[in-house]
Amino acid sequence: MIKKEKKNHQNSLDELNKIYSKLFPDKVLQERKENFLNYQFSDKNFIQNLVDNFDPLKFDFNIISKQQ
């Protein structure tokens, strides 16, 4: 039972590490590495989506996911 729990714990950590490496490539924020034009070319409403979802006076991280 302990062995199974350790494996589950390791799997969870692996998943978190994958997410972390996507959000922080080379251990810096993603927006420091990627250009917004990549997103603009793939979604013509990208800028409008940003305007609709961000509050400039709220200093929190925001995550906008692509609808498929």
N, C-alpha and C positions, 0 to 999 in steps of 0.2 A: 504494500500500500504506500509506503514511504517512497519507494522507487518510482511509482506511478505519479505521485504528487510532485516529485522533483522534476520529472519529465514534463509535466504540465506547466510547471513554473518556468522551466527553460523555454518551452514553446511560447509562452506569453512574453518572456523577455526578448526572444528573437523577433516576434511580431512588433513589439515596441521599438526595437532597434531599426527595423525596416522603415517604420513610419518616421522615426527621428532622422534617418539618413535622407529621406525624401524631403523633409521640411528644412533640414540643415545640412545641405551638401558641403563637404569639406569643413564642417563644424561652424558654418556661418549661415545666417538667414538666407533662405532661398531667393528672396528678391535682390540680394547682393550678388548673386551668381547668374540669374536668368534675366533676360530682357523681356519687357512686357510685350514686345512685338510678336514674340512666339505665340502668346495668347491672343493677341489681336488678330493675327492671321487665321487662327483656328476658330475664332468666334467673333463675328462682326459686331456683336452687341457687347463686347467685353467692357469697353469704357462706360457705356450706359449702365451696365450691371454693377460696375464699381461705384458709380455715382449713386445708384439706388440703394446700395447695401452698406455704405460707409458713412459714419458720422465723424466729421473731422475733429470734433471736440471730445470724442471718446477715445481715450488712449489705450485701447485693448487690441489684442490680436484678433483678426477676422479671417475666417476661412470660407472661401466661396468655392463650391464644388461645381463641376461641369455637369449639367443635366444631360443624360443620354437617352 
